[in-house]
Amino acid sequence: MAGFIGMYVAKGLKRRGDFVIGIDNFNDYYDVKLKQARAKELKNLGIDCLNVDICDEAALDKLVAKHEITHFVHLAAQAGVRYSLEHPETYVQSNLDGFVKVLEVCRKYPEIKFIYASSSSVYGLNRKQPFSEEDFTDSPASLYGATKKANEVIAHAYHHVFGISVTGLRFFTVYGPWGRPDMAAWIFTKNILEGKPIPVYNNGKMRRDFTYIDDIVDGVLASIDKSYACEIINLGNNQPEELEDLIRYIEQACGKKAVQNLLPMQLGDVLETCAEIEKAQNLLNFSPKVSLEEGIRRFVNWYKDYIQG
């Protein structure tokens, strides 16, 4: 819950009066101080974020039983496409073993509604645009995408066999204040402000369906309230943007021009993502509101405050 999306979801639930308790293993994939700062933000709102690993099934079971949990929102995962090229074992441990451990706990309490994070990465090498939940997703472009596809299949099996309510949310390039340091918005902002070149893959000829964190939280909270029996739902902006536009908006917000280091396409990357969100609109009343230009302005302002102090 000290992760990027987890922190915002916890805040949203607390704000509307729900009881929330979260866990995080505070690993060092990126600077743990950022996770600790997020946990402090939650603590100030009266939300406990315990240092527990999702692979610790006994600890999960104890927490669920003690607090009579009604909904389990599973957002924990080893993130990042590029990191998976060098550290595949961490993806197996967190995204597969950890995922099953969580479901095994939910299996003991079948009244619990299970909502989990999937990813646009499941679409992999699919060339059809926009990406629809009905599309073929058996050609992943990365191990990360493969583990997320595996999560969906495993969740379906647990629903079929044990009757667990499962909702998978395919997130599309989520960004915003408190975001991860391995994401483009952070890397570009940091390097531009420091006068360093920014890495621009495929010479900038890429498009992403950037989705602002507040819009994602609206979708997650709606999925908690609906708690469908077994669904997969895209949560994206349905408006892919050129990488060049992202850079331009960051330059404007920073008040500085970027020095671009043009690089070839990286292994595991895809050229474009775009979410078909008709299903989210119908089932969750989902309606993204924040433009990339506005979202980047908010992110850069937050970043400056965070770095300064």
C-alpha positions in Angstrom: 0.0 0.0 0.0 3.0 2.3 0.2 3.2 1.9 -3.6 2.0 4.7 -6.0 -1.5 3.5 -6.8 -2.0 1.8 -3.4 -1.4 5.1 -1.5 -4.0 6.9 -3.6 -6.6 4.2 -3.4 -6.2 4.0 0.4 -6.6 7.8 0.7 -9.8 7.6 -1.5 -11.3 4.9 0.7 -10.4 6.6 3.9 -11.8 9.9 2.6 -15.2 8.4 2.1 -15.3 6.7 5.5 -14.1 3.2 4.9 -11.8 1.3 7.2 -8.5 0.7 5.5 -5.4 -1.3 6.5 -2.5 -2.0 4.1 0.7 -3.9 3.8 3.9 -3.4 1.9 7.3 -5.1 2.0 9.2 -1.9 1.4 11.6 -3.5 -1.0 14.5 -1.6 -2.7 13.4 -1.8 -6.3 13.5 2.0 -6.0 14.5 4.3 -3.2 12.7 3.0 -0.2 12.5 6.6 1.2 9.7 7.3 -1.3 7.7 4.4 0.0 8.3 5.5 3.6 7.2 9.0 2.7 4.0 7.6 1.2 3.4 5.5 4.3 3.9 8.6 6.4 1.2 10.4 4.4 -1.2 7.6 5.1 -0.3 7.4 8.8 -1.1 11.1 9.0 -4.6 10.2 7.8 -5.0 7.4 10.3 -4.2 4.5 7.9 -1.7 1.9 9.0 0.7 0.4 6.4 2.3 -2.7 7.9 5.6 -4.1 6.9 4.4 -7.5 5.6 5.2 -9.4 2.5 2.3 -10.8 0.4 4.3 -14.1 0.2 3.7 -14.5 4.0 0.4 -16.3 3.8 0.1 -16.8 7.6 0.5 -13.0 8.3 -2.1 -12.2 5.6 -4.5 -14.7 7.1 -4.1 -13.3 10.5 -4.8 -9.7 9.3 -7.8 -10.7 7.3 -9.3 -12.6 10.2 -8.5 -10.0 12.9 -10.0 -7.0 10.9 -12.9 -8.9 9.3 -11.9 -7.7 5.9 -14.7 -7.5 3.2 -12.6 -6.5 0.2 -9.0 -7.3 -0.7 -7.5 -4.8 -3.2 -4.3 -6.4 -4.5 -2.0 -3.8 -6.1 1.3 -5.3 -5.1 3.6 -6.5 -7.9 7.2 -6.3 -9.1 6.7 -3.5 -11.7 8.7 -2.5 -14.7 9.2 -4.0 -18.1 12.9 -3.3 -18.5 13.8 -4.6 -15.0 12.3 -8.0 -15.9 15.0 -8.5 -18.5 17.7 -8.8 -15.8 15.7 -9.9 -12.7 13.1 -12.5 -13.8 13.1 -14.3 -10.5 11.7 -11.3 -8.6 8.7 -11.3 -11.0 8.0 -15.0 -10.4 8.2 -14.5 -6.6 6.0 -11.4 -6.3 3.7 -11.5 -9.3 3.1 -15.3 -9.4 3.9 -16.8 -6.0 2.6 -13.8 -4.1 -0.5 -13.6 -6.2 -1.4 -17.2 -5.4 -0.7 -16.7 -1.7 -3.2 -13.8 -1.6 -5.8 -15.9 -3.4 -5.2 -18.8 -1.0 -6.1 -16.5 1.9 -9.2 -15.2 0.0 -10.2 -18.8 -0.6 -10.6 -19.3 3.1 -13.0 -16.3 3.3 -15.2 -16.7 0.2 -17.3 -13.7 1.2 -14.3 -11.4 0.4 -14.3 -9.5 -2.8 -11.0 -9.6 -4.6 -9.9 -6.7 -6.8 -6.5 -6.8 -8.4 -4.1 -4.9 -10.7 -3.5 -6.2 -14.1 -1.8 -4.2 -16.9 -2.0 -3.0 -20.4 1.2 -5.0 -20.9 -1.0 -8.1 -21.3 -1.8 -6.9 -24.8 1.8 -7.4 -25.7 2.3 -7.7 -29.5 -1.4 -7.1 -30.3 -1.5 -4.7 -33.2 -5.3 -3.9 -33.1 -6.1 -0.4 -31.6 -7.7 0.4 -29.3 -7.0 -2.6 -27.0 -10.3 -4.3 -26.0 -10.9 -6.8 -23.2 -12.0 -9.2 -25.9 -8.7 -9.1 -27.7 -6.2 -11.9 -28.0 -3.6 -11.6 -25.2 -1.4 -14.7 -25.6 1.6 -12.9 -27.2 3.3 -11.0 -24.3 6.2 -8.7 -25.2 7.8 -9.0 -21.8 8.0 -11.3 -18.7 6.1 -8.6 -16.8 3.3 -8.7 -19.2 3.3 -12.5 -19.1 3.0 -12.5 -15.3 0.1 -10.2 -15.5 -1.7 -12.4 -18.0 -1.0 -15.3 -15.7 -2.6 -13.4 -12.9 -5.8 -13.1 -14.9 -5.9 -16.8 -15.8 -5.2 -17.8 -12.2 -7.9 -15.5 -10.8 -10.4 -16.9 -13.2 -9.5 -20.4 -12.1 -10.0 -19.5 -8.4 -13.4 -17.9 -9.3 -14.5 -21.0 -11.2 -13.3 -23.5 -8.6 -13.9 -21.7 -5.3 -16.5 -19.1 -6.2 -14.3 -16.1 -5.3 -15.4 -12.7 -6.7 -12.5 -11.4 -8.8 -12.1 -8.2 -10.8 -9.0 -7.5 -12.7 -8.2 -3.9 -13.7 -5.9 -3.4 -16.7 -4.1 -0.1 -15.9 -2.7 2.0 -18.8 0.5 4.0 -18.0 -0.6 5.6 -14.7 1.2 8.8 -13.7 0.9 11.6 -11.3 2.4 13.0 -8.0 4.0 10.4 -5.9 4.6 8.3 -9.0 7.5 5.8 -9.4 11.1 6.9 -10.3 11.4 4.4 -13.1 8.5 6.0 -15.1 9.1 8.4 -17.9 7.5 11.4 -16.2 9.9 11.1 -13.3 13.0 10.4 -15.3 12.4 13.2 -17.8 11.5 15.7 -15.2 14.6 14.9 -13.1 17.0 15.0 -16.0 15.6 18.2 -17.5 15.8 20.0 -14.2 19.3 18.8 -13.6 20.4 19.6 -17.2 21.0 16.0 -18.1 20.0 14.2 -21.4 16.8 12.3 -21.3 16.7 8.8 -22.9 14.2 8.8 -25.8 13.6 5.3 -27.1 12.7 4.5 -30.7 13.6 8.1 -31.5 10.5 9.3 -29.7 8.1 7.5 -32.2 6.0 5.9 -29.5 2.5 6.6 -28.2 1.1 5.8 -24.7 -2.4 6.0 -23.2 -1.2 8.1 -20.2 -3.8 7.9 -17.4 -3.8 10.3 -14.4 -3.8 8.8 -11.0 -7.1 10.4 -9.8 -8.9 8.9 -12.8 -7.5 5.5 -12.0 -8.6 5.8 -8.3 -12.2 6.6 -9.5 -12.2 3.3 -11.4 -10.7 1.3 -8.6 -13.2 2.6 -6.1 -16.1 1.9 -8.5 -14.8 -1.7 -9.0 -14.8 -2.2 -5.2 -18.3 -1.0 -4.9 -19.6 -3.1 -7.8 -17.5 -6.2 -7.0 -18.5 -8.2 -10.0 -18.3 -12.0 -10.0 -15.6 -12.3 -12.6 -14.5 -9.4 -14.8 -11.5 -7.9 -16.6 -11.8 -4.2 -17.2 -9.5 -1.6 -19.0 -8.8 1.5 -17.0 -7.1 4.0 -19.5 -7.5 7.4 -20.9 -8.6 6.3 -24.3 -6.5 9.1 -25.8 -2.9 7.9 -26.7 -0.4 10.7 -26.8 2.9 11.0 -28.6 6.0 10.7 -26.5 7.1 14.0 -28.0 4.0 15.6 -26.5 4.9 14.3 -23.1 8.4 15.8 -23.4 6.9 19.1 -24.5 4.5 19.3 -21.6 7.3 18.5 -19.1 9.6 21.1 -20.7 6.8 23.7 -20.3 6.2 22.8 -16.7 10.0 22.8 -15.9 10.6 26.0 -17.9 13.6 24.3 -19.6 14.3 22.5 -22.8 15.3 18.8 -22.8 18.5 17.5 -24.3 17.3 14.3 -26.0 19.4 11.2 -26.3 17.8 9.3 -29.1 17.9 5.5 -28.7 16.6 2.5 -30.5 13.6 0.5 -29.4 14.2 -1.4 -26.2 13.5 -5.1 -25.7 10.0 -5.6 -24.2 8.6 -2.3 -25.3 5.7 -1.8 -27.6 5.0 1.1 -30.0 1.6 2.1 -28.9 -1.1 1.5 -26.2 -4.7 2.7 -26.3 -7.5 1.5 -24.0 -11.0 0.8 -25.3 -13.0 1.9 -22.2 -16.6 1.3 -23.2 -16.8 -1.6 -20.7 -15.4 0.6 -17.9 -17.9 3.3 -18.8 -20.8 0.8 -18.7 -19.8 -1.2 -15.6 -18.1 1.4 -13.5 -19.3 4.8 -14.9 -15.7 5.4 -15.6 -14.9 8.8 -17.3 -11.3 10.1 -17.3 -11.1 13.8 -16.8 -7.5 15.0 -16.4 -5.6 15.9 -19.6 -1.9 14.9 -20.0 -0.9 18.6 -20.0 -2.7 19.3 -16.7 -1.6 16.0 -15.1 2.1 16.7 -16.0 1.9 20.2 -14.6 0.6 18.8 -11.3 3.4 16.1 -11.3 6.2 18.5 -12.0 5.0 20.9 -9.3 4.8 18.0 -6.8 8.3 16.7 -7.9 9.9 20.1 -7.3 8.4 20.3 -3.8 9.3 16.7 -3.0 13.0 17.1 -4.1 13.4 20.4 -2.3 12.2 19.1 0.9 
